[in-house]
Amino acid sequence: MRAAGTSVRHLLSRGDFRRLLAARLLAQSGDGVLQAALAGTVLFNPQRAADPVDVAAAFAVLLLPYSVVGPFAGVWLDRWSRRQVLVRANVLRAGQVAVVAALVLAGDDGPLFYAAGLAVFAVTRFLLSALSAALPHTTDPAALVPANALSTTSGAVATVAGGLAALGLLQLGTAGDAAYAAVALAAALPYLASAAVAAGFARPYLGPDAGDGPGGTTARAVLRGMVAGARHLGERPAAVAALAAIGAHRVCYGLLTLMTLLLYRGPLAGSTGPVLAGGLAGLGQVLAAGSVGTLLAAAVTPPAVRRLGTRRWVVLLLAGGAVLQPALGLTFAPAGLVAAGLVLGFVAQAVKICVDATLQRSVDDDFRGRVFSVYDTTVNVAYVAALVTAALLLPASGRSVPGLVVVAALYGLTAAGYARATRVHAA
């Protein structure tokens, strides 16, 4: 039976939850627009050319530097008003994308271009951690799983929707630096709208409950905060196991991402059919299928957790990934890849919902910023490590049976490891 106060209707009846959700949807739709513009610039722009190592290097440059400072940023999230973070980070990102758009228009693909992209992604990761840390302030503890199912899933769908809208705009004209620059600049609009929505919260509303204030942001205080956060996390085995599981999943996700990109840029670039396409349009279909998977995960995960418990559901998801990803991907054809995209979107979002709820439930509010920044760092490092490894080992065509075997093995081992690590702490 559904617990009282955990339905979507109950969640949406809360004005504070609706406001935070709206801020997330606007922010993440802007992310989708920007990501599509940058991906098109690097991968599908006829005025540029990038090999797999270039692509992996771009992800590494954009994600890894933030991963180094992410835990430090988490300490600040536990001291600064999270409402202020949401407002100011979105305004800052709007200014940053203008710089990125100018560099794309100028045809710059050197260090300055990557530095500008890095700056945007660093602020984006900081903002997403703030959204996750703030969520428990807008819902009841018993509703954390459905709240995460609704907020993070709709956020992921908003990102895909923004990306698809950007791809649609790009299909209307001739691809080139000017078109990609215009689409990148369009991301500033939802960022500014998100800032305006978040400004409707009172300054202390989203926590932290007992921040140290400006005096707690010195280098020594930040380092002490990191150590305290690591100790707090280490005392919660369920949280550690959840982080390890999603880290392993992100390795699989990274390998499959690059494989799919290479397939649609190479062997499937000219593929045409009555329904399924190749090239950039075909990649958009895979993204759309992944979005459908995330929606299904949002609908299925809360009742599945109530019936099976978080532990069994996560194990089942990881085991399913071990079987279905290679079974669908081995065709190396559009139909199989679209189906695999749906499954990957489902597994990714369902696991994320469970991990987010586990961390929010088991970690004290004054440590959530640090823990979610460690979480963000974990998934970034795992993702980039997989991309770099895949770039060095995958063929340029993206067709790799051994790659799919590695994905199956890693999913299977992670399922077994998570089941064993959480046996005593079953939820």
C-alpha positions as CSV (number, residue, x, y, z in Angstrom):
1,M,0.0,0.0,0.0
2,R,1.2,3.5,-0.8
3,A,2.4,5.3,2.3
4,A,0.5,8.5,3.2
5,G,2.1,11.6,1.9
6,T,4.3,9.9,-0.7
7,S,2.2,10.3,-3.8
8,V,3.1,12.6,-6.7
9,R,-0.1,14.5,-5.9
10,H,1.0,15.1,-2.4
11,L,4.5,16.2,-3.4
12,L,3.2,18.6,-6.0
13,S,0.7,20.0,-3.4
14,R,3.7,21.6,-1.6
15,G,4.6,25.0,-3.0
16,D,8.2,24.7,-1.9
17,F,8.7,21.4,-3.7
18,R,7.1,22.8,-6.9
19,R,9.4,25.8,-6.8
20,L,12.5,23.8,-6.3
21,L,11.4,21.4,-9.1
22,A,10.7,24.3,-11.5
23,A,14.2,25.7,-10.7
24,R,15.7,22.3,-11.5
25,L,13.7,21.8,-14.8
26,L,14.7,25.2,-16.1
27,A,18.3,24.8,-15.2
28,Q,18.6,21.4,-16.6
29,S,16.8,22.2,-19.8
30,G,19.5,24.9,-20.4
31,D,22.1,22.2,-19.7
32,G,20.6,20.1,-22.5
33,V,20.7,23.0,-25.0
34,L,24.3,23.8,-24.2
35,Q,25.5,20.2,-24.2
36,A,23.9,19.6,-27.6
37,A,25.6,22.7,-29.0
38,L,29.0,21.7,-27.6
39,A,28.6,18.0,-28.7
40,G,27.6,19.1,-32.2
41,T,30.6,21.6,-32.3
42,V,33.1,18.9,-31.4
43,L,31.6,15.8,-33.1
44,F,29.4,16.7,-36.0
45,N,30.5,20.1,-37.1
46,P,31.8,19.9,-40.7
47,Q,34.1,22.8,-39.9
48,R,35.9,20.7,-37.3
49,A,37.1,17.1,-36.9
50,A,37.8,15.1,-33.7
51,D,39.0,11.6,-33.2
52,P,37.9,9.4,-30.2
53,V,40.9,10.5,-28.1
54,D,40.0,14.1,-28.8
55,V,36.5,13.5,-27.6
56,A,37.7,11.7,-24.4
57,A,40.2,14.5,-23.8
58,A,37.4,17.1,-24.1
59,F,35.4,15.3,-21.5
60,A,38.4,14.9,-19.2
61,V,39.2,18.6,-19.5
62,L,35.6,19.6,-18.8
63,L,34.9,17.2,-15.9
64,L,38.1,16.2,-14.1
65,P,39.2,19.6,-12.8
66,Y,35.9,20.1,-11.0
67,S,36.3,16.6,-9.6
68,V,39.4,17.8,-7.8
69,V,37.8,20.8,-6.2
70,G,34.3,19.2,-5.9
71,P,34.7,18.0,-2.2
72,F,35.9,21.6,-1.3
73,A,32.8,23.0,-3.0
74,G,30.7,20.6,-0.9
75,V,32.1,22.2,2.3
76,W,30.9,25.6,1.0
77,L,27.4,24.1,0.3
78,D,27.3,23.2,4.0
79,R,28.1,26.8,4.9
80,W,26.5,29.1,2.3
81,S,22.8,29.6,1.7
82,R,21.8,27.0,-0.9
83,R,19.1,29.4,-2.1
84,Q,21.9,32.0,-2.8
85,V,23.9,29.3,-4.6
86,L,21.0,28.5,-6.9
87,V,20.4,32.1,-7.8
88,R,24.0,33.2,-8.3
89,A,25.2,30.1,-10.0
90,N,22.5,30.3,-12.7
91,V,23.2,34.0,-13.3
92,L,26.9,33.2,-13.5
93,R,26.3,30.4,-16.0
94,A,24.2,32.7,-18.2
95,G,27.3,35.0,-18.5
96,Q,29.6,32.1,-19.1
97,V,27.6,30.6,-22.0
98,A,27.9,34.0,-23.8
99,V,31.6,33.6,-23.6
100,V,31.4,30.0,-24.9
101,A,29.1,31.1,-27.7
102,A,31.6,33.8,-28.8
103,L,34.4,31.3,-28.9
104,V,32.4,28.9,-30.9
105,L,31.5,31.6,-33.4
106,A,35.2,32.6,-33.7
107,G,36.1,29.0,-34.5
108,D,38.3,28.7,-31.4
109,D,38.9,25.0,-30.4
110,G,42.0,25.5,-28.4
111,P,42.8,25.9,-24.6
112,L,40.6,29.0,-24.2
113,F,37.5,27.1,-25.6
114,Y,38.0,24.2,-23.2
115,A,38.7,26.6,-20.3
116,A,35.4,28.4,-20.9
117,G,33.6,25.1,-21.2
118,L,35.2,23.9,-17.9
119,A,34.1,27.0,-16.1
120,V,30.4,26.4,-17.1
121,F,30.5,22.7,-16.2
122,A,32.2,23.4,-12.9
123,V,29.4,25.8,-11.9
124,T,26.8,23.3,-13.2
125,R,28.0,20.5,-11.1
126,F,28.1,22.8,-8.0
127,L,24.5,23.8,-8.7
128,L,23.3,20.2,-9.1
129,S,24.8,19.2,-5.8
130,A,23.1,22.2,-4.2
131,L,19.7,21.0,-5.7
132,S,20.2,17.5,-4.2
133,A,21.3,18.8,-0.8
134,A,18.3,21.2,-0.7
135,L,15.6,18.6,-1.7
136,P,15.0,17.2,1.8
137,H,13.9,20.7,2.9
138,T,11.0,20.5,0.5
139,T,9.6,17.1,1.3
140,D,9.0,14.6,4.2
141,P,11.6,12.0,5.0
142,A,9.2,9.2,4.1
143,A,8.8,10.7,0.6
144,L,12.4,10.9,-0.4
145,V,12.3,8.0,-2.9
146,P,9.3,9.3,-4.8
147,A,10.6,12.9,-4.5
148,N,13.9,11.9,-6.1
149,A,12.1,9.8,-8.7
150,L,10.1,12.9,-9.7
151,S,12.7,15.6,-9.4
152,T,15.8,13.9,-10.7
153,T,14.0,12.1,-13.4
154,S,12.1,15.1,-14.7
155,G,15.4,17.0,-14.5
156,A,17.0,14.4,-16.7
157,V,14.1,14.5,-19.1
158,A,14.4,18.3,-19.2
159,T,18.0,17.9,-20.1
160,V,17.2,15.6,-23.0
161,A,14.3,17.8,-24.0
162,G,16.6,20.8,-24.2
163,G,19.1,18.8,-26.2
164,L,16.5,17.5,-28.6
165,A,15.1,21.1,-29.0
166,A,18.7,22.2,-29.8
167,L,19.2,19.4,-32.3
168,G,15.9,20.3,-33.9
169,L,17.0,23.9,-34.3
170,L,20.3,22.7,-35.8
171,Q,18.5,20.6,-38.4
172,L,16.7,23.7,-39.7
173,G,19.8,25.3,-41.0
174,T,23.3,24.6,-42.3
175,A,25.6,23.2,-39.5
176,G,28.6,25.3,-38.7
177,D,30.1,27.5,-36.1
178,A,27.5,30.3,-36.4
179,A,24.6,27.8,-35.9
180,Y,26.2,26.1,-32.9
181,A,27.1,29.4,-31.3
182,A,23.5,30.7,-31.6
183,V,22.2,27.5,-30.0
184,A,24.8,27.6,-27.2
185,L,23.8,31.2,-26.4
186,A,20.1,30.2,-26.2
187,A,21.0,28.2,-23.0
188,A,21.3,31.5,-21.1
189,L,17.5,32.1,-21.2
190,P,16.5,29.0,-19.0
191,Y,19.4,29.7,-16.7
192,L,18.2,33.2,-16.0
193,A,14.6,31.9,-15.6
194,S,15.8,29.3,-13.0
195,A,17.6,32.0,-11.0
196,A,14.4,34.0,-10.9
197,V,12.4,31.0,-9.7
198,A,14.9,30.1,-7.0
199,A,15.0,33.7,-5.8
200,G,11.4,33.1,-4.5
201,F,12.7,31.1,-1.5
202,A,13.6,32.8,1.7
203,R,17.4,32.9,2.1
204,P,17.7,30.3,4.9
205,Y,14.9,28.0,3.6
206,L,16.9,25.4,1.8
207,G,19.6,25.1,4.5
208,P,22.1,24.3,5.7
209,D,20.5,24.1,9.1
210,A,23.6,25.1,11.0
211,G,26.2,26.5,8.5
212,D,29.2,28.2,9.9
213,G,28.8,31.4,7.9
214,P,31.4,33.3,5.9
215,G,34.0,32.7,8.7
216,G,34.0,29.0,8.0
217,T,35.3,29.2,4.4
218,T,39.0,29.6,5.1
219,A,41.3,27.0,3.6
220,R,41.9,25.4,7.0
221,A,38.1,25.3,7.7
222,V,37.4,23.8,4.3
223,L,40.0,21.1,4.8
224,R,38.6,20.3,8.3
225,G,35.2,20.1,6.8
226,M,36.3,17.6,4.1
227,V,37.9,15.4,6.7
228,A,34.7,15.5,8.9
229,G,32.6,14.8,5.8
230,A,34.7,11.7,4.9
231,R,34.5,10.4,8.4
232,H,30.8,11.0,8.5
233,L,30.3,9.1,5.3
234,G,32.7,6.2,6.3
235,E,30.4,5.6,9.3
236,R,27.5,4.8,7.0
237,P,28.2,1.6,5.1
238,A,25.0,1.8,3.1
239,A,26.0,5.2,1.7
240,V,29.5,3.9,0.8
241,A,28.0,0.9,-1.0
242,A,25.6,3.1,-2.9
243,L,28.5,5.4,-4.1
244,A,30.5,2.4,-5.2
245,A,27.6,0.9,-7.1
246,I,26.8,4.1,-9.0
247,G,30.5,4.7,-9.7
248,A,30.8,1.2,-11.4
249,H,27.6,1.9,-13.3
250,R,29.1,5.2,-14.6
251,V,32.1,3.3,-15.9
252,C,29.7,1.2,-18.0
253,Y,27.8,4.3,-19.0
254,G,30.9,6.0,-20.2
255,L,32.0,3.0,-22.3
256,L,28.6,2.7,-23.9
257,T,28.4,6.5,-24.5
258,L,31.6,6.6,-26.6
259,M,30.7,3.4,-28.4
260,T,27.4,4.9,-29.4
261,L,28.9,8.2,-30.5
262,L,31.4,6.5,-32.7
263,L,28.8,4.2,-34.3
264,Y,26.6,7.1,-35.2
265,R,29.5,9.2,-36.5
266,G,31.0,6.3,-38.4
267,P,29.2,3.2,-39.7
268,L,25.7,4.6,-39.1
269,A,26.4,8.2,-40.2
270,G,24.6,7.7,-43.5
271,S,22.0,5.2,-42.3
272,T,18.4,6.0,-43.4
273,G,15.2,4.2,-42.8
274,P,11.4,4.8,-42.6
275,V,11.7,5.4,-38.8
276,L,15.2,5.1,-37.5
277,A,18.0,7.4,-38.7
278,G,21.8,7.7,-38.5
279,G,24.1,10.5,-37.8
280,L,23.2,13.3,-35.5
281,A,19.4,12.6,-36.0
282,G,19.9,9.0,-35.0
283,L,21.9,10.0,-32.0
284,G,18.9,12.2,-31.0
285,Q,16.6,9.1,-31.3
286,V,18.9,7.2,-28.8
287,L,18.7,10.2,-26.5
288,A,14.9,10.3,-26.8
289,A,14.8,6.5,-26.0
290,G,16.9,7.1,-23.0
291,S,14.5,9.8,-21.9
292,V,11.6,7.4,-22.1
293,G,13.7,5.0,-20.0
294,T,14.1,7.6,-17.3
295,L,10.4,8.3,-17.2
296,L,9.7,4.6,-16.9
297,A,12.2,4.4,-14.0
298,A,10.4,7.3,-12.2
299,A,7.1,5.4,-12.5
300,V,8.4,2.0,-11.6
301,T,11.0,2.6,-8.9
302,P,8.9,3.9,-6.0
303,P,6.5,0.9,-6.0
304,A,9.4,-1.4,-6.7
305,V,11.3,-0.1,-3.7
306,R,8.1,-0.4,-1.5
307,R,7.7,-4.0,-2.7
308,L,11.3,-5.3,-2.9
309,G,13.3,-2.8,-0.8
310,T,16.1,-0.6,-2.1
311,R,18.8,-3.3,-1.9
312,R,17.0,-5.9,-4.0
313,W,15.8,-3.4,-6.5
314,V,19.3,-2.0,-7.1
315,V,20.7,-5.6,-7.4
316,L,18.0,-6.4,-9.9
317,L,18.7,-3.3,-12.0
318,L,22.5,-4.0,-12.2
319,A,21.9,-7.7,-13.1
320,G,19.4,-6.6,-15.8
321,G,22.1,-4.3,-17.2
322,A,24.5,-7.2,-17.3
323,V,22.1,-9.2,-19.5
324,L,20.3,-6.6,-21.6
325,Q,23.0,-4.2,-22.7
326,P,25.1,-6.7,-24.6
327,A,22.0,-8.6,-25.9
328,L,20.7,-5.4,-27.5
329,G,24.0,-3.7,-28.4
330,L,25.5,-6.7,-30.3
331,T,23.4,-5.9,-33.3
332,F,25.3,-2.6,-33.8
333,A,22.2,-1.5,-35.7
334,P,19.9,1.5,-35.0
335,A,17.0,-0.6,-33.7
336,G,19.2,-2.4,-31.1
337,L,21.0,0.8,-30.1
338,V,17.7,2.7,-29.6
339,A,16.4,-0.2,-27.4
340,A,19.7,-0.3,-25.5
341,G,19.4,3.4,-25.0
342,L,16.0,2.9,-23.4
343,V,17.4,0.2,-21.1
344,L,20.4,2.3,-20.2
345,G,18.2,5.3,-19.4
346,F,16.0,3.1,-17.2
347,V,18.9,1.5,-15.3
348,A,20.8,4.8,-14.9
349,Q,17.8,6.7,-13.5
350,A,16.5,4.0,-11.3
351,V,19.9,3.4,-9.7
352,K,20.3,7.2,-9.2
353,I,16.9,7.6,-7.5
354,C,17.9,4.9,-5.0
355,V,21.4,6.2,-4.4
356,D,20.1,9.8,-3.9
357,A,17.5,8.7,-1.4
358,T,20.0,6.5,0.4
359,L,22.4,9.4,0.8
360,Q,19.7,11.9,1.8
361,R,18.3,9.4,4.3
362,S,21.5,8.3,5.9
363,V,23.5,11.6,5.9
364,D,22.9,14.5,8.3
365,D,21.9,17.8,6.7
366,D,25.1,19.6,7.8
367,F,27.1,17.0,5.8
368,R,24.9,16.7,2.7
369,G,26.7,19.3,0.6
370,R,30.1,17.5,1.1
371,V,28.6,14.1,0.5
372,F,26.8,15.0,-2.7
373,S,30.0,16.7,-4.0
374,V,31.9,13.5,-3.3
375,Y,29.1,11.7,-5.1
376,D,29.4,14.1,-8.0
377,T,33.2,13.6,-8.1
378,T,32.8,9.8,-8.0
379,V,30.5,9.7,-11.0
380,N,32.6,12.3,-13.0
381,V,35.9,10.4,-12.4
382,A,34.4,7.1,-13.2
383,Y,32.8,8.4,-16.4
384,V,35.9,10.1,-17.7
385,A,38.1,7.2,-16.8
386,A,35.8,4.9,-18.9
387,L,35.8,7.4,-21.8
388,V,39.6,7.7,-21.9
389,T,40.1,3.9,-21.6
390,A,37.5,3.3,-24.3
391,A,39.0,6.0,-26.6
392,L,42.3,4.2,-26.4
393,L,40.9,0.6,-26.9
394,L,37.8,0.9,-29.1
395,P,38.1,0.8,-32.9
396,A,37.3,4.0,-34.7
397,S,34.0,2.4,-35.9
398,G,32.8,1.8,-32.3
399,R,32.0,-1.8,-33.1
400,S,33.4,-3.8,-30.3
401,V,32.2,-7.2,-29.0
402,P,34.8,-7.2,-26.2
403,G,33.6,-3.8,-25.0
404,L,30.1,-5.2,-24.5
405,V,31.5,-8.2,-22.7
406,V,33.3,-5.9,-20.3
407,V,30.1,-4.0,-19.7
408,A,28.2,-7.2,-18.9
409,A,31.0,-8.4,-16.6
410,L,31.2,-5.1,-14.7
411,Y,27.5,-4.9,-14.2
412,G,27.4,-8.5,-13.0
413,L,30.3,-8.0,-10.5
414,T,28.8,-4.8,-9.2
415,A,25.4,-6.5,-8.6
416,A,27.1,-9.2,-6.6
417,G,29.3,-6.8,-4.7
418,Y,26.5,-4.5,-3.8
419,A,24.3,-7.4,-2.6
420,R,27.1,-8.6,-0.4
421,A,28.0,-5.2,1.0
422,T,24.4,-4.3,1.9
423,R,23.3,-7.6,3.3
424,V,23.3,-6.4,6.9
425,H,21.9,-3.0,5.9
426,A,19.1,-4.1,3.7
427,A,16.5,-1.4,3.1
